Amino acid sequence: MDLQIISTLLTTFPKIQSSVVEPVPEHIAIYKDNVKMANYSSIRWDWHQMTWQEYYGTGALKTKKFHFITAIHVMYYFEDLEATVHQLLDSLVDGGILFMIIRAERPQDLEFVDRFAVLGTNIFSEYNAATITKMLQRLHIKYDSIRVRSSVDITACFDKNDQEGQLLLDFIMQTIGFQDAFPAEIVKDVLQCFRSSQFSEKVEEKVLLRNDWEAIIVSK
Ligand SMILES: C[S@@+](CC[C@H](N)C(=O)[O-])C[C@H]1O[C@@H](n2cnc3c(N)ncnc32)[C@H](O)[C@@H]1O
């Protein structure tokens, strides 16, 4: 998604300086490979293998400000969301744009988290767009937001012998080997919940888990 956005920006701004801040070395390596494949020769890249908070803490942004910052599906990992949003806005030039993408709020997520409290953290317990927009409203920061319909094909999650399906289930539940990590009754209830019309829709023979997301845009 970040590269798609940069490609779009290139059509208006042919020269771009892009700073990538990412703590996981493997993720930086994948991003670098994607950059090489797409041949973005008119972009100057600088890479910072650290968290955003660490990067901000280096003081490098006292003298350097950005025109555009993307935070795409990353807000879930920020411990102090409010402080981080302040840092991101502080790192923009006046008129600059902070572009965030995050899962949309779904009322049924709260029910899921209450019902399956024993499961601990999972995608349904993460921050969502409402967490951000409520915070921005409280801070009197103006924003625009767009909700985009999206879904994930989870059909394979119901087949215990399908390796990819089980990995997807592990990802959703944020638990390695989810099917064996909890009592069979609980796993069955979770899967039944996913199949219900509250969470998914059936299209032909596929089960599509609703996974809408929101883009939230703040102009400084
Ligand atoms: C779900 S991925 C999204 C990556 C990319 N933006 C995309 O859309 O494909 C979230 C990324 O945020 C990174 N991350 C986690 N905590 C972070 C932090 N505090 N600062 C910067 N990046 C962080 C993770 O290592 C991971 O690569």
The ligand as a MOL file (V3000), in Angstrom:
LIG
                    3D

  0  0  0     0  0            999 V3000
M  V30 BEGIN CTAB
M  V30 COUNTS 27 29 0 0 0
M  V30 BEGIN ATOM
M  V30 1 C 0.6700 -4.6460 9.3540 0
M  V30 2 S 2.3010 -4.0870 8.9410 0 CHG=1
M  V30 3 C 1.9210 -2.8610 7.7180 0
M  V30 4 C 3.1190 -2.5330 6.9030 0
M  V30 5 C 2.8790 -1.5770 5.7430 0
M  V30 6 N 2.5380 -0.2520 6.1960 0
M  V30 7 C 1.8340 -2.1220 4.8120 0
M  V30 8 O 0.7560 -1.5280 4.6960 0
M  V30 9 O 2.0880 -3.1490 4.1730 0 CHG=-1
M  V30 10 C 2.7570 -3.1550 10.3520 0
M  V30 11 C 4.2270 -2.8130 10.3810 0
M  V30 12 O 4.4330 -1.8430 11.4100 0
M  V30 13 C 5.6850 -2.1240 11.9950 0
M  V30 14 N 5.7220 -1.4830 13.3210 0
M  V30 15 C 5.2910 -1.9830 14.5080 0
M  V30 16 N 5.4740 -1.0880 15.4920 0
M  V30 17 C 6.0170 0.0060 14.9340 0
M  V30 18 C 6.4500 1.2690 15.4360 0
M  V30 19 N 6.3290 1.5700 16.7360 0
M  V30 20 N 7.0020 2.1550 14.5850 0
M  V30 21 C 7.1190 1.8480 13.2550 0
M  V30 22 N 6.7070 0.6750 12.7060 0
M  V30 23 C 6.1790 -0.2340 13.5400 0
M  V30 24 C 5.7410 -3.6370 12.0300 0
M  V30 25 O 7.0540 -4.1080 12.1890 0
M  V30 26 C 5.1310 -3.9920 10.6850 0
M  V30 27 O 6.1100 -4.0950 9.6740 0
M  V30 END ATOM
M  V30 BEGIN BOND
M  V30 1 1 1 2
M  V30 2 1 2 3
M  V30 3 1 2 10
M  V30 4 1 3 4
M  V30 5 1 4 5
M  V30 6 1 5 6
M  V30 7 1 5 7
M  V30 8 2 7 8
M  V30 9 1 7 9
M  V30 10 1 10 11
M  V30 11 1 11 12
M  V30 12 1 11 26
M  V30 13 1 12 13
M  V30 14 1 13 14
M  V30 15 1 13 24
M  V30 16 1 14 15
M  V30 17 1 14 23
M  V30 18 2 15 16
M  V30 19 1 16 17
M  V30 20 1 17 18
M  V30 21 2 17 23
M  V30 22 1 18 19
M  V30 23 2 18 20
M  V30 24 1 20 21
M  V30 25 2 21 22
M  V30 26 1 22 23
M  V30 27 1 24 25
M  V30 28 1 24 26
M  V30 29 1 26 27
M  V30 END BOND
M  V30 END CTAB
M  END
